[in-house]
Amino acid sequence: MDTKEIERFRQTLHKRREEILNASNHNLEAARELGTDGVSDIADEGSVSYNRMVLVSLSEAEKKRIVEIDDALARIKNGTYGICQSCGEAIGDKRLDVKPEAQNCIKCQNGAEGKR
């Protein structure tokens, strides 16, 4: 992979990281605002509680994606970006276009998901 491609992926990763952080901040703010309208009905309180839980869990999923993106950015810095961490072969550009934070080639990823 040439330096131009790596730079393109680096920029994509930074952009996705920023988008996730902005969405996460929005979700956390929405969770804080839920239930601040003086709701006293028990069914409504249950709904508010559930909605708050969903928003917080989305935030947890977003945190996981941030870690994956940070790992990919570290691999760019140390020169191992685009190399499958399982088999050591190159990760295809098509896979990286879809998921630039990918750690494994599609063959190894499919194998790992099949073992679950």
Helices and strands as residue ranges (DSSP letters): H 3-33, H 42-78, H 93-98, H 106-115
